[in-house]
Amino acid sequence: MMAQRPWTAVATDKTLNENVSFVFNAAYDTSSAADCFREQHGYKYDLVALIPGDHQHVYVEGKHKVRRVPRDQMFSGF
């Protein structure tokens, strides 16, 4: 089994036609991670971007919804 790391995916939900983000585990290199994303999630999502690491609070602007970092979870100074 290859070593894996967390990736934050930005994708478009095919049914809702909205952008979403979520974390999943895949291989370290981007090409393999993208292939893994398509295999695991391609039935429901179109991949927009992959960001290495676990980023729970990504700003994603969707067609109907805007997700933002909750005020109580912002970095100090904001």
Secondary structure, 3 states (H helix, E strand, C coil): CCCEEEEEEEEEECCCCEEEEEEEEEECCHHHHHHHHHHHHCCCEEEEEEEECCCCCCCEECCCCEECCCHHHCCCCC
